[in-house]
């Protein structure tokens, strides 16, 4: 008879834990949902222009980063070739 009580207690604790997790998930979802943007002026043209400016700045930065990475790659390749004693191969012009 005590084994039955233990088994029933186990399942009720399991169910109580599941309900607690579900309640916590619902509460967390309610707390983390974004709030509406009150008083925001909707000017889609200005918003689009700002997005384009940000994308151009990001592209410029990425171009600079890729140029630096190319230089690093070429330098490492030249150092490796000097170390191996092989003549340096002709470099392709950067695009």
C-alpha positions in Angstrom: 0.0 0.0 0.0 2.9 2.4 0.7 4.3 1.7 -2.8 1.0 2.9 -4.3 1.1 6.1 -2.4 4.7 6.7 -3.4 3.9 6.1 -7.1 0.8 8.4 -6.9 3.0 11.1 -5.2 5.6 10.8 -7.9 3.1 11.4 -10.7 1.3 14.3 -8.9 4.7 15.9 -8.3 5.5 15.4 -12.0 2.2 16.9 -13.0 2.7 19.9 -10.6 6.1 20.5 -12.1 4.7 20.5 -15.6 2.0 23.0 -14.7 4.6 25.2 -13.0 6.8 25.2 -16.1 3.8 26.0 -18.3 2.8 28.8 -16.1 6.3 30.2 -16.0 6.6 30.0 -19.8 3.3 31.9 -20.2 4.3 34.6 -17.7 7.7 34.9 -19.4 6.1 35.4 -22.8 3.8 38.1 -21.4 6.7 39.9 -19.8 9.1 39.8 -22.8 6.6 40.8 -25.5 7.6 44.1 -27.1 5.6 47.1 -26.1 3.8 49.1 -28.9 5.6 52.2 -30.1 3.3 55.0 -29.1 3.8 58.4 -30.7 6.0 57.2 -33.5 5.6 59.2 -36.7 5.2 56.9 -39.7 7.2 58.3 -42.5 8.0 55.3 -44.6 10.2 57.3 -47.0 12.4 58.7 -44.2 12.5 55.2 -42.6 13.6 53.6 -45.9 16.2 56.3 -46.5 17.7 55.7 -43.0 17.8 52.0 -43.6 19.6 52.5 -46.9 22.1 54.8 -45.2 22.8 52.2 -42.5 23.2 49.5 -45.1 25.6 51.6 -47.1 27.7 52.2 -44.0 27.6 48.5 -43.2 28.7 47.6 -46.7 31.6 50.1 -46.5 32.7 48.6 -43.2 32.5 45.1 -44.6 34.5 46.1 -47.7 37.2 47.5 -45.5 37.2 44.3 -43.3 37.4 42.1 -46.4 40.3 44.2 -47.7 42.2 43.7 -44.5 41.5 40.0 -44.5 42.8 39.7 -48.1 46.0 41.6 -47.1 46.5 39.2 -44.1 45.9 36.2 -46.3 48.4 37.4 -48.9 51.0 38.3 -46.3 50.6 34.8 -44.7 50.9 33.2 -48.1 54.1 35.2 -48.9 55.6 34.4 -45.5 54.8 30.7 -46.0 56.3 30.7 -49.5 59.5 32.4 -48.2 59.7 29.9 -45.4 59.3 27.0 -47.8 61.8 28.5 -50.2 59.4 28.7 -53.1 59.2 31.8 -55.4 56.3 34.1 -54.8 53.4 33.5 -57.2 51.9 36.4 -59.2 49.2 38.1 -57.1 45.7 38.6 -58.6 44.6 42.2 -58.3 42.0 42.8 -55.6 38.5 43.4 -56.9 
